[in-house]
């Protein structure tokens, strides 16, 4: 399986709710990861703009 196919059912930009489903984590942990900068995001006001590739990169880094 190609690493770019891992979350092919998700759009290129995902939400916090999507990250929770993708990683099987709760809301507090998801926001903690985003606030730590472990997943690269753009924050506009209170909204996170999260590229799907950032989530894939986060998982790849965790597996190293």
C-alpha positions in Angstrom: 0.0 0.0 0.0 1.3 3.4 -0.9 1.6 5.7 2.1 -0.5 8.4 0.3 -3.4 5.9 0.0 -3.7 5.5 3.8 -6.4 8.1 4.2 -7.7 8.4 0.6 -11.3 8.6 1.8 -10.6 11.9 3.5 -10.3 15.3 1.7 -7.0 17.1 1.3 -7.9 19.4 4.2 -9.3 17.7 7.3 -11.0 18.9 10.5 -10.3 18.1 14.1 -13.2 15.6 14.0 -11.5 13.9 11.1 -8.2 13.7 12.9 -10.0 12.1 15.9 -11.4 9.4 13.5 -8.2 9.0 11.6 -6.1 8.4 14.7 -8.7 6.9 17.0 -8.2 9.5 19.6 -10.3 11.8 21.7 -10.9 15.5 21.4 -8.5 16.6 24.2 -5.6 14.5 22.8 -6.4 15.8 19.2 -6.2 19.4 20.3 -3.1 18.7 22.4 -1.3 17.3 19.3 -2.3 20.3 17.3 -1.3 22.8 19.9 2.1 21.1 20.3 2.8 21.6 16.7 3.3 17.9 16.1 0.8 18.1 13.2 1.5 21.2 11.1 -1.6 23.4 10.8 -2.8 26.9 9.9 -4.9 28.5 12.6 -7.4 31.1 11.5 -9.1 32.6 14.5 -10.2 29.5 16.5 -10.4 27.2 13.4 -7.6 24.8 12.5 -6.9 24.2 8.8 -5.2 20.8 8.7 -3.6 19.4 5.6 -4.2 15.6 5.4 -0.5 15.3 4.4 0.5 16.7 7.8 -1.4 13.9 9.5 0.4 11.3 7.3 3.7 12.9 8.1 3.0 12.8 11.8 2.3 9.1 11.6 5.5 8.5 9.5 7.6 10.4 12.1 6.0 8.4 15.0 7.0 5.2 13.3 10.7 6.1 12.9 
